[in-house]
Amino acid sequence: MEEEEEFSVIVADFIWKPNPETISWSDPEFSKKITQRTKGITEEKFADAVQSWASAINSLPDFDEIVIRREISYWDIGIPGKDDFNIESYAAAYALQVSYRTRITEIISVVFAHFEMISQAQKSLKEMAMNLSNGTAKDKEAIAAFTVHPFSVPLSNAKRLLTYLESVLKNIDFASSQMDRISREHQALSRINQTYNSIGMSNLYEDHKPNIQKYNKSEVGIPSRTRI
């Protein structure tokens, strides 16, 4: 028990921060500001867009990939063996699977939010940077890629962790399906055993049931003390 407590790792609960108010929908100048964007992109407007995306990404809950991987490494997603007919073993494994699936879904929601937000920011800002850049198409592409490079590393990290979490989720679902399959096989085997037991009990009853005709035959003699 002490070893389990020593190696138990729990990731802190994710706290969603308030979303930044980047757009005031009730602003009477809202339509005018949107129309002004058709005049083109300037460095000032590009800087505002970068700050807007940064504020949105910063509003997401923080996560630590190392801590998450360490927590999952202590999970036991194994299932009872095919020779284990103890219903309590299956109940315990099912409870763990539900708990793990709920937990990993919560983690995925946070990591996916980072991946989606950073991905959209990188794509949008890269297109804007290409418009601001000068030179050939390859020069613009290179300058735009360099401009949004700070978004590339966290995007790759989020994608890598998201792929790992989705794989773990698939493993949990596969373990659950296999446990359901084994449970169904045990149920079928139990029904077969019960049928055989009923047939055996019926035959046993027939073998020990008194035969009425045997005692009504005329040749049956009545034993006495003088009869040898």
N, C-alpha and C positions, 0 to 999 in steps of 0.2 A: 504494500500500500504506500509505503514511504517512497519507493522508487517511482511509482506512478505520479505522485505529487511532485517529485523532483523534476521529472522530465515533461510535465504538462506545460504546454505553451498556448496562451490565448491571445489572439490579436485584439487590441483595444477596439471598442465599438467605433464604427465610422460615424462621424458627425458631419452632416451636410450643412454647409455654410449658406447664409442667405444669398440669393442670386443678386448680382450687382444690377442696379437700375441703369442700364445703358440707353434705354429709349423711354421717353415720356410720351405715351400714346395720347395723352390729353393736351400736349403742347400745341397751341394754335399755329405755331410756326413749323410743325412737323412736315407737312406737305412741301413747304417751301425749302426746307433743308434737304429733303429727298431730291427735289428737282434740281437743286444746285449741284448735286453729285454728277449730273449728266454733263457738266462742263469739263470733267476730266479729273485725273488724280494728281494731287500735289504732294510734296513731301510732308507738309503739315497734316493733310488728310490721311496719308499713309501712316504717320505716327499715331494719329488718333485711332486708326483701325487696329494697330498693333497693341495699343494700350487697352482697347476694348476687349480684344481676345485674351490678353494677359489677365485682365480682371475676371473674365468669365472662367478661365482655367484655374485661377487662384481660388475661386469660390467652391471648387470641388474638394471633397474630403481627401486628405493625404493618405498614402499607403506606403508600406515598406515591403518590397518584394522579398527580401531575405527573411523577414519575420513571417510573412505569409507562407513561404515555402517550408520554413521550419515547422510551422503549425501543422501543415498538411502532411508532412513527413511522419508525424506521430499518429495520424489517423489509421484506424484498422478497418479497412473496407473488405476484409475477408468474410467468407460465408461458411456456415457449418458444412462438414463433409457429407458425402452421400450416404454414409453409414451412420450418421447422427440422426436419431429419430426423436431427440428430445425437443419438444415444442418450445421450451424456454430458450434454447439456443437460437432458434429462428426468430423469436420475439425480440431478443436482445440485438441480434444483427439487424433486424428491420428498424428498430429504434435508432440505432447508430446511423444507418443509411439515411433515414429521414433527417436526422440532425445534421449530418455532413452535407446533404444536398441543400438544406436551407441555408447553412453557413456559406457554402461556396457560391450559391446564387447571389447572396448579399455582396460577397467580395467581387464577383464578376460584374455586378452592376456599377461598382465604383471604378474598377479598372476600365470597363468599356466606356464609361463616361469620359475618362481621361483620353482614351484612344480616339473616340469620336470627336471630341472637342479639339484636340491637338491636330487631328487629321484635317478637319475642316479649316482650322486656322492656317495651317501650312499651305493648303491648296489655295485658299482665298488670297493670302498675303503674297504667295508666289506669283499669281497672276497679276496682282497689282504692281509688284516689283518689276516684272517684265515690261509693264507699260511705262514705268518710270526710267527704265534703263535705256542706254544708247548703244549703238553698234549693230552688228549682225545678229541674226536669229540665235546663233550659238552663243554669242557674247551675252545676249539678254538672258538666255537660259542659264548660263553659268552664273551671272550676277544675281539672278533671282534665286537660284539654288543656294548661293552663298548667303544671301540676305535672310532666308528663312532657315538656315542651318541650325540655329538654336532650338528650333522646334523638332528637328529630325531625330535627335538623340532620345528625348523623352517619348517621342512617338514610337520609336523602335523598341524601347523598354516596355512600354504599355502593350504593344503588339505581342512581344515575346511572352509576357506574363499572361496575357489574355489567352493565347494559344495553349499554354500549360494548364490554365484553369479549366478551359473547355475540355481538354483531354482527361483531366481528373474527373470532371462531371460525367463524361462518357463512361469512364471506368466504373463509377458508382452505379450508373444506370445499368451497365452490363452485369455487374455483380448482383444487382437487384433482380434482373431478369433470370439469371442463372439460379438464384435462390428460389425464385418462384417456380422454375422448371423442376428443380429437385423436390420441392414441396409437393408439386402435383404428382410426381412419380411416387413419392411416399404415400400420398393419399390413395393412388391407384393400387399400390401394393397392399395397403391396409384393407381396401375393399376386397381384394382377391383373397387375402388371408381370412377375412371374416366370412367370405363365402365358403371357403374350404372348411373352416371351423364349424359352420352351420351344417354342412353336409356330413362331416365326421360325427357330430353330435347326433344327427338324425340316424345315421347308420348304427351308432352305438346304442341308441334307444331301441332300434328294431331288433338288435341281437339279444337284448336283455328283456324284451317284452314277453310276458307269459303267453304261451300258446294254448288257447282254450280247448282246441280239438284234442290235444295230447291227453288231457284229463278226462275226456269223454269217450275214449276208446273202450270197447268191451273187453279186450284182452288185458286191460290194466288190472293187476291184482292188488288186493288189500293186504299190506304186510301185517303179520301177527307175531306174537312171541314164540309160537311153536313152529313157525315157518322159517326154514333155513334159507 
